[in-house]
Amino acid sequence: MSTPIDTQRMEKIVSLCKRRGFIFQSSEIYGGLNGAWDYGPLGVELKRNLKNYWWRVMVHERDDVVGMDGAILTHPAVLKASGHVDTFTDPMVDCLATGNRFRADQILPQSGKVYYYFGAVSMSALKLLRADVSRYEARNSKSYWQNLENARHLWSDAFEENFSKQEIVLPHAEKNDATQRLSFFELALNERRHAFPSEPMPGNAISYDRFEVLLQPGKDDPKRRTRVALSFYERRGVKEPIILLGSSGDVSESTRHSPETGALLTEPRPFNLMFQTRLGASAEPDAIAYLRPETAQAIFVQFKNVLEVSRKKLPFGIAQIGKAFRNEINPRNFTFRSREFEQMELEYFCGAEEGMKWLEYWKEERLKFYENIGIPRSRLHVLTVPDEERAFYSKGTYDIEYEFPFGRQELEGVAYRTDYDLSQHQKASGKSLEYFDEETKKRFVPHVVEPSAGVDRTVLALICEAYSEDQAPNDKGEMESRIVLRFRPRMAPIKCAVFPLLKNKEPLVAKAKEIVELLRPHMTVFYDESGAIGRRYRRQDEIGTPFGVTIDFETLGEKDPALRDTVTLRDRDSMQQERVAIQDLPAILRERIR
C-alpha cells in the first residue's frame, strides 16, 4: 500500500528548517547549489546526536565491532575492482522540451492522449517568402518562383497577410503530408538564396524533427501542449516556430514522457555517478582519483590491517561514519537525495554458513535502533528486495523504508553481500584478504552483511516524524495554534532551556545563569530571557527542546521559604510543570534524556 503524498506538510517542514536554523540551501546567496545542503546551529546538533547515538549502539556497546575513518579521496584501482568505474551508473533521460534530466527507472507511468508533431518552420522565414509573392524581382527567377508557388499552395493559410498562428493542424495526420510541406518550404528558401544572394537569410528556419506531448486526463489544454512543443523546436534553433500538429492517440502506462511537461524523453543512456578529480598538478591518467561514492570500500581494503591490529575473531564488524558523493541526475525531496551526503555503515564479517542468520539479526537490530530514536515501528516498512532487483552478488537484501510526506522511501539497506567485495580486492591487488580460523585451521575469504544507513535521510525522517501542530494556551489563557517538534529527548538539538521569569530582576537572572553553568557540562542548554514566558516556551517547542526550567520568585524564597532553590520544570509534550530542587536537576534531566 502506497503512502499518501502530503505536499503541504512537507512545505511547512522545509520552511521551518530554514526559519529555525536546521538546514539551509548551500551557497544560497549565489542562487544555491543543487543537491548540496548546509546544516545550521540546530541541524548540526541534531545530526551529531544521531551519529553519536549510532556509534554508541553499534560500536561502544558491543565487543564485536571496531571503528575506522577512511579517506574520501579514493584510488581508482579500488573502484575499478569494486565495479564502480564500469557499472556505477543510473539510466538517464532528458526532457526534449526543457532539458531537465531524470532517472529513467524513476519515471512513473502516465496515461492520456499523445499529440504528434511533425516539424516546424520559423515565422521570420515565412514572412520573407510571403513578401516575395508580390515582389516583381521574384518572378524573374523562374526556379525560385516555381518553388515559391509550390510552397504557397501547400501553406496557403500561412501565406495570408494576417496569419499569426503558432500551430497548424494538418488536414491529414500522416508524416508524408508534413514532409512534403517542409520540403517545398525548404526548396523555396534555398532557391531564394540563389535569387537574392546579397540579402540576409534567417538561420535554422526549418526542422524535420518529430515530437510528441502527452497530456493526462483533466490536463488536456491545447495551449499547454502548444507551449511545450514550441519549447522543443526553439531548443532546436527555430526562432518563432510555426509547428505542424498531426495525429493524436490514447496511450496507457507510458514512461517515455516527462513527468513535468509531458514532453517526449530521450532514450535512456548510462550516466556514471562518481565525481572524478585529479591529484596534484599532473594531467596524466595516473593522477585521476575519485571522491568516494560509498564508505564501504575503505573498510574492505583495510580489512586485513584492522583484523591484525584489533585481534578480532569472526564474526566481527568494522563501522564507519563519513561523507560520500554521488553525482545524482536529479536531486530531489529536500535533503533526501543529495549529491553530498553522510553514511553510517557497518561491514559485519562472518563465515559463509552464517550469512543469512546475520542478515536477519541486523535487520531486527536496525529496526530497534529507529524505534529508540523516535521513529515508531508502525511508520517503518521492511521491503524484501526481489531477486531481479538485487545486486548480482547479494544473497539477500532488505530495504527499511519510512513514510515521508513525499511517499514511502528507503532509510537503510541491510544486504548480505557474500564474499564478493573482499574477493574482488584480493584478485585485483594480488594481496591475500583471507581469514585464518584457528579452530578449523582453514583459510577463507569472509562473507559480509552490511547495514548501511543515510545520516541525512535519517535526520530528515526525525524532523518529519517530530513535526506536529496542536493547540496551547497563550499568556492570556486563550488557545492558539502551536508548532512543536516532538523529538525523542536523546535526539533533541537542545535538551533544556533556562528562563528567568523577568529579565529586569537581577537575582532571577543571576540564578538562571548559575543553573545554565550547572547543566552545561551534562547537556546542551539554551538561555532565553527575551519576551513573555509563554512566547519563550513556544520558541523552544518549535525547535524540539524537551524541557524548560523557569526561575521565578519562589526560587528566591520570596513567597515560601520552603521553595527556595527550586525551579519549575516544564515538559514540552504534555506542557505539565513540576517543582524540582536545583541540586536534583542534572540527575533528573540526565535520566529523562538517556
Phi, psi and omega in degrees: 000127182283154179272130180297145180276132178237081184297320182297317179298318180296321179297322178295320180294316179299317179297316179298319182300321178283316185298325185254006171085032173274306186218135177239152170294131179295139178056039187300323183291347177253018179099355177089151177247113186297131178082013178226140185223148176247136179265127180279191185305318180280323180297320182290328176291318178298316180297317180294320178300318179296310182296319180297319181291319177301315181295321179297313183288320187273336185239299188295328183267011181232151176266347188253015180225136173237167183247165171204168178221102184275164180287149176285316177291130188236134177299134182300331180296327178298313184280340172290315180295322182285345181098356183293321182298321185266330191232359182278073185230158169240147175287125185246140173228153178244144170285124184288345180266329185242337185087355179296145184252149181219156168282126185299326183281000178244011175280120180282142179299141178233147176236152180159206180253132178256132177252131186254127178249143188246005178148184182201155171231159182273145179298323181296321177293319178300318181297323178297313180295319181297323179291328182289343180301323181258017182260125184298319184299330181295326181292335181289340177263099187302315182295316180295317183297320180297315179291326177295319178295321177298314179297319181297322179296315182285332182249042189305314181297320184291338181273000176286149188300320185271006184298129178215016182291151175261347183223132175245126178270121183288139179294332177238130186273042180247147182298325183299321179298316179293319181297320179296315178303311183293322181296314180291327176296316180293320178300317179298319180294318180296318179292329177296325179298323179284324182289323182230069186296337183273351183268141179293147179236143178293140176274157179048056185273354186209147176221129176266001185296136176271153184207159176212153180230131176257128175243127181281160178304136182088350180237022184279073183257116180304322180295323181292314181295324179294318179300318180295315180295320177301319179299319180300310184287331174295322177293341175270007174094001179276115181277138183046060187291145167252117191257150182254112179266126179258244186273174173216158180194157181279141175230157181230134174056046180275137173245020183258009184231149184296135176290343181269315188243343187083359181292154176299143178258157174291168172292144179298143176218150183289141180228117181286131188271358186273145174272121180262144176218181180232145179265128179072199185265000184284143175258007182288154180302329182285359177268357181289137171219171180232148166284128190302135177275350176200159181276345190298322188296327177298324179294317182295317184284342176259009184306312185295317180297313181296319179301316184291316185281332182273341179058037178273156174245152176295144356278144174206164184231159173238125184251151179205140171240129180185170181286147171221161188222129176221129183280072185303138179296318187217079177303141184197176178057053176062234183273000187299313180238106185235167179272337175235126186207170179245144178242151170241107187235145173233129171253111185255112187269140184203176175283157183301324183289347183251003185303311183292327178298314181288333174300313179294320180300312184287332174299313181292321179297321181289325176297320177298321180302313182295322176297322182288342177260003172109012176253110187293152181300329181293341181261001179253147180224137179256117177259122172278110184293123182294159185307317186288345180256349179284155170301146187299334183270355184273137175264353179181137180217135172245138169254123174268116186249153179235149180276083175288162175298338179263013176120170179285125184221160184287130172264320187206147172248139174240111190234139171266101188270007184052214181258018187303309188295309181296322179295320179297315181289327176295317180293315184287324184271337185077010181253139181290131173240030181277159176248136178257118180272114183297329184282315183268349182060031179246149175252139179201160175274120182295154170270167184217140171248133188237107164274118184234114183245150176265125178297310185295321178296320181289322175301315179296320178296320178298317180293316180298319180291325184283334187296129182209152174232133176212191180247138179215149180288142175270191183297338180265003180086003180274142180282136177216160182288147180223137172264131181221138172260111185269059177296146165300134186310323182294339180264340187302136180301316177244129185275324186211136174252143182242128184233120164285139184302318178229135183278346181264011176250102187304319179300323178293316180297316181297316180295321179298318181290330174298319181292323176303314180292329177293320185273333189304323178295344186255340187193169175282128185234145177236131179257131182217123179239004187263130175090173178296152185299325179296320179293324178294321175301314183298319181299319180286325175301320185292337178255003171089015179292119189284335185226143176232135180246123180249128177261117184236190184290335174296327178301325180275355179078018184285329182261327181210110181305334181292340182263004178302141181060031168241158180226166174270124177253118184254137176266131184299313189283314181273341185062015177283150181236147178218153177271131184225140176291139182303319183294338180269350186305308183304315182293318180297313183291319179300320180294321183280340183270336186313000000 
